[in-house]
Amino acid sequence: MKLGIIFCFGILLLSSFITDQNSDLEKSKARGKEIYTDFCVTCHRANGEGTAKIFPPLAKSDYLKNQQTESIYAIKYGQKGKITVNGTEYNGMMPAPGLDDEEVADVMNYINHSWGNDYGKMVTVDQVKAVKK
């Protein structure tokens, strides 16, 4: 009987933790969508598909999926030089939008979980702070 009560209590705690994480991710994505609309949509488009051979796609992007740290870096400090996304080479410049670490995390969470992307766990402010120039 005691074991059953302890098991049920454990399940409740675990489900509460998971719900809080999902809730935090949903809030971050909502903030990230606003930031994306303000800073990113002009080049990467509302659907995340970018502009062919000029601005790389974020939707279903192999670069974004496999290069999370580099993607955080690009949002935080800007991007210059060649990158290959989904087999297409891009050699442009993305200026740093001047976002703080929480805003970078929020926009990463939005793009990581939009347009069919499902790229990992929630990006945290601590992860963004760890990315140095």
N, C-alpha and C positions, 0 to 999 in steps of 0.2 A: 504494500500500500504506500509506504513512504517513498519507495523507489519510483512509483508511478507519479506521485505528487512532484517529486524532484524533476522527473523527466518532463512533465507538463510545464513546470515553472521555467525550465531551460528552454523549451520550445517557445514560450511566450517572450522570454528575453531575446532570443535569437531573431524571432520575427519582428520584434520592436526595433532591433538594431538594423535589420535589412530594410524595414520600412523607412527608418530615419535616413539611411544612405540613399535610398531611391528618392525620397523627398528632397534631400539636399541636391542630388543630381538634377532633378526636375527644376528646382529653383535656379541652379546655376545655368542650365540650358536656357531658361527663359530670359535671364539677364544677358546671356551670351547672344541670343537671337537679336536683342536690341542693339548690342555692340556691333554685331555682324551687319545689321541693317545700316548702321551709321558709318561704318568704316570699310567694310569689305565688299558689299553687294555690287558696287560699281564695276569692279574688276572681275570678281568671282561669280557674279550673277546671283539672283535670288534662288535659283535651283542648284547652286554650287557647281555648275558645269564649266565655269570659267569662259574664256574666249579663246577659240581654237588657235594654237601656236603663239598666243600672246600672253594670256594669263591662265595658269594651270587650273585644272578642275580640283575641287575638294570632294565632290561627290564621287564615291567609289575610287578614291585616289590611293594607289599603291604606295606612293611616297608618304602621304599622311598616315596610312596604316602602319607602315614599317619604320618610319622615321619620326616618332613622336617627339623626341628631344629636339631634333632639328626643326620640326614644325613649331614647337614652343619658341625656340630661338628666333625663328623668322618673324613670328608675331611680336615678340618682345623687342627685338633689335632691328628688324628689317631683313630683307633677303636680297642678295646680289650675287650674280654668277649663275653658272649652269646647274640645272637640276633636271632630272628625268622623271616624268610623271606618266604612268601608264604607257610607257614606251615612246613618249614624245619628249624631245628636249626643249627646255625653256631656258632663255638666257636674258632675263629681264631684271628689273629692280623693283622691289617692294619697299617703300619707305616704312620706317617704324611708325606705327600709328600713335605712339605715346600713351599706351595703356599701362595701368598699374598691374601688379602681379595677379590680383583677384580678377581683374577684367580679362587678362590673358587666359587664366584658368577657365573662366566662364565661356569665352569664345571658343576655346579648345573643346570644352564639353559640348557646346552646341554643334560644332562641325563634326566632332567625333561620333555624334549620334543623330545626324540628320541625313536626308537624301539616300537612305538605305545603308549608311555607314553604321557600323556597330563596332567601334574601335576601342575596346578595353574598358577599364574601370574609370571612375571619375578622376580627372586631372585635378590635383590639389594646388593650393597656393604654395605649399612647401616645395612641390615639384617644380613649379615655375621659378621660385626663388633660387633653387639649386642650379638653374641654367644661367651660367655666367658668360659674359662677353669675352 
